[in-house]
Amino acid sequence: MTDIFLSKINSTKIIPSIRQGDRRILSRCISWIENEHADYLELLQSLPADYSTRKVIGITGAPGAGKSTLIDVLIGHLISEHKKIAVICVDPSSPFHFGALLGDRIRMNKWFNHEDVFIRSLASRGNLGGLNPKVIEITDLLKAADFDYIIIETVGVGQNEVEVAAIADTTIVVLTPGSGDDIQTMKAGLMEIADIFVVNKSDHEQTDNLVKNLQGILIQDQQPIPVLKTIATQGEGVRELWNQIKIDLSDETKNAHKPELLAAEAYQLIQYQRMKDLSKEDLSKDIRELIQHEQFNLYQLISKYT
Amino acid sequence: MTDIFLSKINSTKIIPSIRQGDRRILSRCISWIENEHADYLELLQSLPADYSTRKVIGITGAPGAGKSTLIDVLIGHLISEHKKIAVICVDPSSPFHFGALLGDRIRMNKWFNHEDVFIRSLASRGNLGGLNPKVIEITDLLKAADFDYIIIETVGVGQNEVEVAAIADTTIVVLTPGSGDDIQTMKAGLMEIADIFVVNKSDHEQTDNLVKNLQGILIQDQQPIPVLKTIATQGEGVRELWNQIKIDLSDETKNAHKPELLAAEAYQLIQYQRMKDLSKEDLSKDIRELIQHEQFNLYQLISKYT
């Protein structure tokens, strides 16, 4: 325990330590962000202006699609290339997540103790879309560290996950054959955010069917998005996936949109700060009471909060 | 021109006039809300506590699905039952919309001059999700008038329309055969919001195919939602549709969720009021400049706005 932890956050010492690879300070800072420590925004304000060059890879898909196994193999591949990787897991069903079944945790545990791999699970906050600002903030902190790549794993089931994908430089949507994933993917709005589709568990007999359906929809939408087949449990197709990720990450045309993407992030963070005093549950309680006393007027209610 | 228009909004005179059916004052008040007249929130705060009992029918679907023709026939049906109807049109492609082609406008024009029908188009604001608060506010004002039903027409293509549907007591999603509408409907998130599906233009040869696909998805989701066939241009199936709408509107189990729905509306309106000083375009401009001068830090930027 060093002095910098004892009192107020001392950003001038912390950020250089994180940049030099101090994982303990990094972990502590992530907790500060998660728990909204009094000085956490000050810490983030001290990030150097050049911190945002690190590449972020988003991986999303339904629970059980094999995202964690795929990330597991990807980590192995990157470690063999002497890269350092951070993984943020915002999927509560993931084996990387501390709340997961013990068996799964043990299976993935090797990376928790590898010095070039940093894995952190984030608790989902449910309402307020409260998770996303934390993911943005923690990702930015990780960019100030010494990682070559940052991987964000999310469950692709709803709007929150789609928004998280906006902070990734490349987004991979993982599907499995025989699961009705093509329909679910469309319903969750994942067609629009995918830079690469992965059909995992591609030894399943329904594989060609899913690939065909997917390509049919992509052609209809005139979106030339690559569809790759993998069998993550056997490491099959993962090298090809990594090559495709590198091609996508090096696409310069994407950089032109950077200010708009950052503006969208800024907007979301400002909205979070301005709205975090308010919960729909409290409003709902107020409204029940007002209705009961026959005094409900929506605009009188909102005037108390604006 | 009466005195109440000359100075400050005089709510004690205006609301009773609207309740008694004064369409000119109603129109003026809607413009006040649209343009955020200095006193418009005060006007809404003076709505009586019992104003929210009027039923709202949401009708959504892709451009060209026949929503307006369907509403046209529905209005005819309701007029024959001596009902008064208000229609809010937030679909810029609709013939009810003033920006639409002249030919279409003339076709629908009969209702513009009918004393028991009030039609108002709302301009879409694009960013900020800026349209929805206005739709909520104007719908609430219309509830204070003398209408039996309020119909909101939206284009079902994105998140905004899904949110608008949350203020409707019953939501009808209109599809057309042979248009890939089943796929688009899933992608736009319209499966979840539909209380009733209408397959319009059901003399098309692909009708049974669309109905079958739709029912397949509904069975998979375990959603027992009625699918009705209409040919709006011939008035076919519209009586059956109205009967289904009445069944859905009288479903008492829906009222249990009323406080939560109102809380969601309140939250959205508060967020709108707290965020309306801010635009993503301005943020994007700021960010471009900061990046150019190598001084960009997201958290320093947002601290200026929180």
Chai-1 contact restraints between the chains, C-beta under 6 A:
chainA,res_idxA,chainB,res_idxB,connection_type,confidence,min_distance_angstrom,max_distance_angstrom,comment,restraint_id
A,L41,B,Y299,contact,1.0,0.0,6.0,A-B,restraint_1
A,L44,B,Y299,contact,1.0,0.0,6.0,A-B,restraint_2
A,Q45,B,Y299,contact,1.0,0.0,6.0,A-B,restraint_3
A,Q45,B,Q300,contact,1.0,0.0,6.0,A-B,restraint_4
A,L47,B,N297,contact,1.0,0.0,6.0,A-B,restraint_5
A,A49,B,E294,contact,1.0,0.0,6.0,A-B,restraint_6
A,A49,B,Q295,contact,1.0,0.0,6.0,A-B,restraint_7
A,A49,B,F296,contact,1.0,0.0,6.0,A-B,restraint_8
A,A49,B,N297,contact,1.0,0.0,6.0,A-B,restraint_9
A,M186,B,M186,contact,1.0,0.0,6.0,A-B,restraint_10
A,M186,B,K187,contact,1.0,0.0,6.0,A-B,restraint_11
A,K187,B,M186,contact,1.0,0.0,6.0,A-B,restraint_12
A,P259,B,S284,contact,1.0,0.0,6.0,A-B,restraint_13
A,P259,B,I287,contact,1.0,0.0,6.0,A-B,restraint_14
A,P259,B,R288,contact,1.0,0.0,6.0,A-B,restraint_15
A,E260,B,S284,contact,1.0,0.0,6.0,A-B,restraint_16
A,L262,B,I287,contact,1.0,0.0,6.0,A-B,restraint_17
A,A263,B,K280,contact,1.0,0.0,6.0,A-B,restraint_18
A,A263,B,L283,contact,1.0,0.0,6.0,A-B,restraint_19
A,A263,B,S284,contact,1.0,0.0,6.0,A-B,restraint_20
A,A263,B,I287,contact,1.0,0.0,6.0,A-B,restraint_21
A,A266,B,L283,contact,1.0,0.0,6.0,A-B,restraint_22
A,A266,B,L298,contact,1.0,0.0,6.0,A-B,restraint_23
A,A266,B,L301,contact,1.0,0.0,6.0,A-B,restraint_24
A,A266,B,I302,contact,1.0,0.0,6.0,A-B,restraint_25
A,Y267,B,K280,contact,1.0,0.0,6.0,A-B,restraint_26
A,Y267,B,L283,contact,1.0,0.0,6.0,A-B,restraint_27
A,L269,B,I302,contact,1.0,0.0,6.0,A-B,restraint_28
A,I270,B,I302,contact,1.0,0.0,6.0,A-B,restraint_29
A,I270,B,Y305,contact,1.0,0.0,6.0,A-B,restraint_30
A,I270,B,T306,contact,1.0,0.0,6.0,A-B,restraint_31
A,Q271,B,M275,contact,1.0,0.0,6.0,A-B,restraint_32
A,Q273,B,T306,contact,1.0,0.0,6.0,A-B,restraint_33
A,R274,B,R274,contact,1.0,0.0,6.0,A-B,restraint_34
A,M275,B,Q271,contact,1.0,0.0,6.0,A-B,restraint_35
A,K280,B,A263,contact,1.0,0.0,6.0,A-B,restraint_36
A,K280,B,Y267,contact,1.0,0.0,6.0,A-B,restraint_37
A,L283,B,A263,contact,1.0,0.0,6.0,A-B,restraint_38
A,L283,B,A266,contact,1.0,0.0,6.0,A-B,restraint_39
A,L283,B,Y267,contact,1.0,0.0,6.0,A-B,restraint_40
A,S284,B,P259,contact,1.0,0.0,6.0,A-B,restraint_41
A,S284,B,E260,contact,1.0,0.0,6.0,A-B,restraint_42
A,S284,B,A263,contact,1.0,0.0,6.0,A-B,restraint_43
A,I287,B,P259,contact,1.0,0.0,6.0,A-B,restraint_44
A,I287,B,L262,contact,1.0,0.0,6.0,A-B,restraint_45
A,I287,B,A263,contact,1.0,0.0,6.0,A-B,restraint_46
A,R288,B,P259,contact,1.0,0.0,6.0,A-B,restraint_47
A,E294,B,A49,contact,1.0,0.0,6.0,A-B,restraint_48
A,Q295,B,A49,contact,1.0,0.0,6.0,A-B,restraint_49
A,F296,B,A49,contact,1.0,0.0,6.0,A-B,restraint_50
A,N297,B,L47,contact,1.0,0.0,6.0,A-B,restraint_51
A,N297,B,A49,contact,1.0,0.0,6.0,A-B,restraint_52
A,L298,B,A266,contact,1.0,0.0,6.0,A-B,restraint_53
A,Y299,B,L41,contact,1.0,0.0,6.0,A-B,restraint_54
A,Y299,B,L44,contact,1.0,0.0,6.0,A-B,restraint_55
A,Y299,B,Q45,contact,1.0,0.0,6.0,A-B,restraint_56
A,Q300,B,Q45,contact,1.0,0.0,6.0,A-B,restraint_57
A,L301,B,A266,contact,1.0,0.0,6.0,A-B,restraint_58
A,I302,B,A266,contact,1.0,0.0,6.0,A-B,restraint_59
A,I302,B,L269,contact,1.0,0.0,6.0,A-B,restraint_60
A,I302,B,I270,contact,1.0,0.0,6.0,A-B,restraint_61
A,Y305,B,I270,contact,1.0,0.0,6.0,A-B,restraint_62
A,T306,B,I270,contact,1.0,0.0,6.0,A-B,restraint_63
A,T306,B,Q273,contact,1.0,0.0,6.0,A-B,restraint_64
